[in-house]
Amino acid sequence: MIETPYLLFLGDAPDQLAAKVAQGIKDWRPANAVGQFRMEGCKADVGLTDMTLEEAKAAGAKTLVIGVANRGGVISQEWKKVLVMALEEGFDLASGLHNLLRDEPDLVAVAEATGRALHDVRIPSVQYPIANGKKRTGKRVLAVGTDCSVGKMYTALCMDAEMRERGLKSSFRATGQTGILITGDGVPLDAVIADFMAGSVEYLTPDNDADHWDHIEGQGSLFHASYSGVTMALIHGGQPDALVLAHEPTREHMRGLPEYQQPSLPELRDVALTLARVVNPDCKVIGVSVNTQHLSDEDARAYLAEVEAEMGLPTTDPFRYGAGPLVDALLAS
């Protein structure tokens, strides 16, 4: 197990979105985060106290968590200097990057010399089956996005929290490094061999009570040239009974792909629903989740009303205004 609390490492993150791992932990497990460590030039800030390694250790932090999700998941040499110092200071290290801590000989050597642990959460710990497409008992809902990093995980976490507050049967099913660090369990889907990806989602969301809902953490986008495959695995492995469309309205282009534009919400609805009905003919789109963090309250509310009128679906920012409308629609589906 990864020891808490954490010091969240933001490194030299180029923008706020790059620190989404740290932001997710801070928003959903604030008791586990004592502070943040930022290098010179860091353009992200998750609103925690900036601490040195020594200050964080004195505050009780036990693990330095790499809170940055950069393109390609690479540990730079500049980062490594800090990671080595953290091990020497008595911290364990935890990372969800594709570039594994255990594959860095110098980090391994220092960890062994200091008796510290290296935690790579993006390594599958189970031999997953190939998907069989058989219908499972229980209910499942999946958020699908117009782009990457638009709020799919937050949508699932907010809906799960709302259902639990109502005393309903509900589980959040993590499929990425941030969700796993928040909940302590899940499938690191984008590190699973392609043939077993859909099967790993079946494994993650097994038979359950008829009135139990699994909120599956969404990944990627069907319209993203780099990451569409992981979304397809979630749709076919998850066999969702319901879909929520997720969108961030201020993007100028697809994340990391300046030559590509996001699809419209009607385009996303039609493509995602067509693919979902391959494995679940009864699947429905029940609502729209909009990430309005870059809009004023007035603009956000106006935009939500505009989308709701256009789509004919309950529309909200579940983190900012609550997931009630989405849960109501889910239960009525």
Secondary structure, DSSP 8 states (H G I E B T S, - for coil): ---SSEEEEEET-SSGGGGHHHHHHHHH-GGGEEEEEE-TT-----SS-B--HHHHHHTT--EEEE----TT----HHHHHHHHHHHHHT-EEEE-SSS-GGG-HHHHHHHHHHT--EEETTS--S----------SSEEEEEEESSSSSSHHHHHHHHHHHHHHTT--EEEE--SHHHHHHHS----GGGS-GGGHHHHHHHHS----TT-EEEE---S-TT-TTTHHHHHHHHHHH--SEEEEEE-TT-SSBTTBTT-----HHHHHHHHHHHHHHH-TT-EEEEEEE--TTS-HHHHHHHHHHHHHHHTS-EE-HHHH-SHHHHHHHHH-
